[in-house]
Amino acid sequence: MSRDVEGPVGVHPSVSILYAQVWSGKPRMSIDDKGFLTSEEEKISAGKIYLGDVAESAIRSLGPHGTPEVTEESYDEQKWKLVCRSNELKIKISSESYWGFGLFAKCFLNKIILDGPLSSRARCIHEIVATLGRNPWEPIRVRAFERKTKASISAHAQSWESLISFAKDEFLEIVEEQRAKIRKLRGLGEENEYLIDNAEIYLDEALMALSDKNIPAVERALSRASNSIIQFDPSTEVYSANRELLEN
């Protein structure tokens, strides 16, 4: 897909382009002499920007990532462009006003371009929405937002919601796959049956975390469930190693 496309684009093989309403301009960040973001407390600063609640949530939702780099700034500290990378994702965020001459934080929107595997993009977007605690595609000024982005609110909603649904469906599929494994393994080793019971508990915890939109907790619970299944499964090397330890 051409990077000239304005979007919005949700589920796509390689890129997602989303627009979000900014509610808060904070935190205020400094830019070092190489163009990278630093905390505002840094004494040496080549400039400052108001990062805003959406961009802050987006960067955190990447997981482990490099230092965000500001690629464009202006006299208006809330008008800027930046890029940030994690192991799997590259995110570009731009901030610009769309109504009210940019006098207030809520006069601004963020354009988010995510490159990387669809699964990772979907989970990132799911986490952004959960962290914000609101629907970022719902603007303060609907018509002005639509004019600026050249897209309807329904198109914006679809782009975000399609990724959120993709992430949810993917997690539900993983849970069902794990439950299917558990059903096959039941009765193969009564002395270690507690491992399968634990896996069931972890899967329930994953579903509860998913309903709370807590992606990190979902991933932790699924990882624990998978580890319990691997330890119980007689066909795995982990099971064989544990068996040898018990017998020696």
N, C-alpha and C positions, 0 to 999 in steps of 0.2 A: 504494500500500500504506500502511496506517495505521502511524504511528510507534509505536502502542501494541503492535504485534506484537513479541513477545519474540525470535522467531527460533528456531533458526538459519535463515538464508536465504542461499543462495549465488547461483546464476545467476538474475537477475531483471531486468526491463527498467529499473528505476530505483534499486534499493537492495539492499545486501547487509548482513546482520546476522550477525556471527560472534562466537564466544566462544573465548578462548585462555587456556591455563595460563601463569601468570607463573613464571619460574624465578629471576630476579634482580630485586631492588628498585632497583638502581642503573641510571642515575645519579640523584643527588639534585639537584633543581633548585629555584631560587628563584622566587617570584612577585612581580612588581613591583606598584606601587600601582594599576596599571590592570588587573591580573589576568592579565598576560601572563608566560609563562615566560622566565626568564633563567638564566644560569649561576649555580651556587651561589656563585661568587666575588664576585658583585655585593654591594656593601656595603649598598645600600638594598633591603630585602626586606619584603614584606607577609606572607610565609609561605613554607613550603617543602613540597615533595612528593617522594616517591620515584617517579620516572617509570616505571622498570622496563624490562626488556629488550624486551617485546612492544611497548609504546607507543613506545619509542625507534625500533625497527625500522619500525613503521607510519608514523611521521611522516617518517622518512628516505625511505621507499618512495614517498611522494607525489611526489618530485622537488622542483623549486622550489616553495616554499610560504611562506605568511605565518607570523607568530609564533603558536605555539599559545596559546590563551586558556583559562585555568582557569575553568570556570563554576560549580564547586562543590568545596569542600574541607571538611576536618573536622580534629578534633584528631589523628586517625590520618593520618600523612603519606602512607600508601599507599592511602588511600581518597579518591577525587577523581573529577571529571569534567572533560573538556576538549574543545575543538573546534579544528580546524585546517583551513585551506583552501589548495588549490592552484588552478591555472587551471581544471582540469576536475573536481576532486573536493572533497568536503567530508567530513571524517572526525570522528566523535564517538567518544571513548573514555571508558569509565568503569572504575574499578578498585574492587573490593570483595572481601572475604574470603568463602570458601565452606566452610572447615573450620578447625579448630584455633584458633578465636578470633582469627585474624589475627596470630598470634605470629611467624610467619616469612614471608618473601617468597613461598614456594611455597604459602602458604595462600590466595593471591589469584588471581583471574581477571580478565581484561579483556573487556568487551563492546565490540565494534567495530561501528559503523554507518557504512557508506560510501554516499554519494550521488554519482551522476554516471554518465557513460557506462559501459556494461557492459565494454567493451574496456579502459578505463582502470582500472576496479575490479579486473578479472581480473589485469591486469599488476601492479597494486599488491600484491594478495594473493600472487601468485607470488613477488614480490620479498621480501615479509615472510618467507615460509617459507624462502626461500633464505638470507636474512640470518641468521635464527635458527639454521638448521642442524638443525632438529628439527620434529616435527609439533606445532604449538601446540594442536591440538584434543585431544591426549592428556594427560589430567589426572593429578595425583598421587593423588587420591582419586576414583575413578570414580563411585561412587554419590552422593557428596556433590556432585560436579560436575553430575550429571544432575538431582539434586533442585533445586539452585540455579537451573539454567538451564531446567528443565522440558523437557528434551529428552534423547534417548538419545545415547550416544557415536557410534553409527552415523550419526545425523542430523547431528551436528557434523562428522564426517569427510566426509560427503557434501557439506556446504555449502562446506567449504574445497576439497576435491578437485575439485568441479565447476568452481570458478573457476580453479584451477590448470590443469585440462584445457582450459578455454576459451582461456586465454592461450596454451598450447602449440599448440593446434589453429590458432589465429589466426596465429601465427608460421609454422607449417608451411605454411599456405595462402599466405602472402605469399611464402615461399621458392619454392613451386611456381609461383606466378604469374610471379615473376621468371625462373625457369628457362624457362617457356613463352615469354616475351619473347625470351630469349637464343636459343632454338631458331629463332624466326622471323627473327632478325636475322643469324644466322650466314651469312657469305658475301656480305653487302651492302657490305662495305668492308674489304678485306683489309689495307689500310695501317693501319687502326685496330683490327685484330683483337685486339690486346693488351688493349683496354678490355673486351671481352667475356670474355677469359680472366681478367682481374682480377675481373670481376663474379662469375664462377664460384667463384673463390677466396674472395671475401667471403661468398658464400652458404654455402660449406662452413664458414667460420669462424662464421657465424651459427648453424649447426646444432650445432657443437661447443660454443658458448657456451650454447645452449639446453639441451644435455645436462648442462652444469655449473650450470644454473639461474641464469645470469648475465644477467639481463634487459638491463641497460645495454649490455653487450657485444653482445648480440643486436641491439639497436636500432642501435648504431653500425655493425655489419657490414652490416646491411640497408640503411642509409643510403648506405654506400660503394658497395654493389652497385647501388643505384638510380641513383646519380650516374654511375657508369661506363656503365650502360645508356643513360641520357639523352644522355651525350656521344657515344655511338656511333650512336644512332638517327637516321637521316637526316631523319626527320619532325619533329624537335624544333628549337626555336629555338637551343638551345645548340650543336647540331651545326652549324647554318648559320653561327652567329657564329664558331665555331672555324674553319670552312672559309674564311670571309672573311679571318680573320687570317693563315691559312697562305698564301693566294693573294696577299695585299697585301705 
